């Protein structure tokens, strides 16, 4: 029990020594308060503050540009295979049967007062 009390006293003395060393190196409250910016007073920009803001802005810009470039390189280009292109041009042999007489009349809308005889027929040669 005596060792424990001795260790406690040693730790307290060490903490008191650290506290007094810290207090001697720290400015007083009045000095810190006098450095504070008053309401309505313009902010003083130090060189360190400006450089920090510039560095953060540069890192942000570089990261955005780098991310966009990496994403654009990573996107695969769409390549349509030749078989698919050929298949899209294919027409069935029975496609001719879909062209029925009078179908051209359904593709155009008549104008008011126009005669059905004078309507142009789509696909008819004149």
Number of C-alpha atoms within 10 A of each C-alpha: 5 7 8 9 10 11 11 12 12 12 12 12 12 11 12 12 12 11 11 10 11 11 11 9 8 10 10 10 8 8 10 10 10 9 8 8 11 10 7 6 7 8 9 8 8 9 9 9 11 10 11 12 12 12 12 11 12 12 12 12 12 12 12 12 12 12 11 12 11 11 11 10 9 9 8 8 7 6 6 8 8 9 8 9 10 9 9 9 7 8 9 6 7 8 8 9 7 8 10 8 7 10 12 14 14 8 10 12 8 13 9 6 6 9 9 11 7 7 13 13 16 12 7 7 5 5
